[in-house]
Amino acid sequence: MAVDNCFDIAVIGAGPAGCAAAITARRLGKTVVIVDRATATHCSVVERVAPATRQYLADWGLIGRIGAPMALECSSVVSAWSPDAPPQVTHAIFDPFGGGWIIERDAFDRMLRHAALQRGATIIQGTVSAIHVHDSDCSFAFDCAGSKRTIQAKQLVLAVGRGTALIRALTVRSHSPEKWVAILGRSRHFDAQWEDDPYLFVEKTESGWMYGMPAPARGVFIGVCLPARLLTASPRRDPLEIWRQAVSCSMIREPRGSDADAQVWCRSMTGCAATEVIGQSWAVVGDTARTVDPLSGLGVAFALESGRRAVEEPGTYAQWIRSFSLQHDASKAALYDNGTR
Ligand SMILES: Cc1cc2nc3c(=O)[nH]c(=O)nc-3n(C[C@H](O)[C@H](O)[C@H](O)COP(=O)(O)OP(=O)(O)OC[C@H]3O[C@@H](n4cnc5c(N)ncnc54)[C@H](O)[C@@H]3O)c2cc1C
């Protein structure tokens, strides 16, 4: 196979996990290439990143760049799991790291890519279709502007998110038997309820749960999470109709006229975990290594931490993933079982 370029580390995927791996590798003085199929994400997703991410953003000199219209400080989390009890408010002031942020994921990912680029990583747009791993190095092929290219590297970091067939070249993933789907809705209209107090709400719905927050760039973002079978059951229900119905019954946020213009789309929430996360010349990180329960709000924090650890502490990476998984699964089971979430 003719090789176009050789690097110490090649990262496939420029989401938070891939960018964290690339930034860490540059800090260690390694040559790095990141290949991502998109120049930027275009997902319009709003997420709340956990307070623990502050430590990374500070280390990478990015704290000063976290602000509107990309991010809002999250003042509190308001949750309601029972129609008979008043919603509970957890103020950010009680968290040693603060409240974390509500972020526009597109803009957040662009900031991380820029940080990797500024530190000397090479970023190439291309869709990787095949990986070849050997004991001492690896190579992969991808399409770049209509032509095939190949890259060789001493280490490969696979950070392609949750839905990928590429991982099969490295390891296998087990999938959770529970299939869940999020119906995500975004309306363009400003919601005065959140003007001075940008909080995240989470609440129980008739068939699952719902979460919502103001979008830093503008508008409102609300996700309705439910077992996938409810979307495919007969007669088929329109996701927009399910989303509107859940929003109109919210215990926390009064429904607004602007919700009628919301655009909705679906995203799988089915969990998966890789059986092996690191080999001699490769590692899988972020959602590719294991997905994190969206209700925990730890997906981006886990992506950043796993990306860093796989590159900086490869010797203890597998053990760290194992302990993270045990802890995460236990706290998830406790939350879901006692219905407090
Ligand atoms: C409904 C829902 C709500 C969530 N809410 C939150 C939240 O509020 N807070 C939170 O912290 N987390 C949340 N998460 C989780 C969070 O979105 C993920 O954990 C996080 O995006 C994982 O980052 P990543 O870098 O591993 O993968 P991704 O962000 O998915 O990045 C993968 C990258 O790989 C690229 N790629 C994929 N395939 C290829 C290929 N073949 N070739 C080249 N490039 C490729 C993609 O273009 C993409 O840029 C939520 C998840 C869901 C499903």
The ligand as an ORCA input file, in Angstrom:
! r2SCAN-3c Opt
* xyz 0 1
  C     -29.643     12.195     23.293
  C     -28.253     12.449     23.791
  C     -28.021     13.522     24.653
  C     -26.740     13.750     25.159
  N     -26.557     14.805     26.009
  C     -25.333     15.014     26.558
  C     -25.123     16.091     27.471
  O     -26.029     16.882     27.762
  N     -23.873     16.246     27.994
  C     -22.843     15.414     27.674
  O     -21.725     15.593     28.199
  N     -23.000     14.396     26.789
  C     -24.208     14.181     26.237
  N     -24.390     13.148     25.331
  C     -23.224     12.317     24.962
  C     -22.246     13.049     24.025
  O     -22.934     13.590     22.906
  C     -21.160     12.061     23.539
  O     -20.717     11.321     24.637
  C     -19.967     12.762     22.883
  O     -20.359     13.420     21.695
  C     -18.887     11.728     22.530
  O     -17.826     12.364     21.876
  P     -16.874     11.553     20.865
  O     -15.760     12.463     20.541
  O     -16.588     10.218     21.433
  O     -17.776     11.263     19.569
  P     -18.505     12.279     18.566
  O     -18.785     13.567     19.214
  O     -19.654     11.501     18.018
  O     -17.419     12.531     17.414
  C     -17.107     11.541     16.451
  C     -16.438     12.194     15.254
  O     -15.990     11.151     14.386
  C     -16.243     11.512     13.034
  N     -16.356     10.275     12.245
  C     -17.272      9.280     12.411
  N     -17.043      8.292     11.506
  C     -15.979      8.673     10.764
  C     -15.251      8.072      9.689
  N     -15.566      6.858      9.189
  N     -14.193      8.749      9.157
  C     -13.833      9.965      9.650
  N     -14.484     10.574     10.680
  C     -15.524      9.939     11.231
  C     -17.552     12.319     13.110
  O     -17.670     13.206     11.995
  C     -17.373     13.082     14.443
  O     -16.784     14.348     14.255
  C     -25.654     12.895     24.797
  C     -25.895     11.829     23.914
  C     -27.170     11.594     23.410
  C     -27.404     10.428     22.491
*
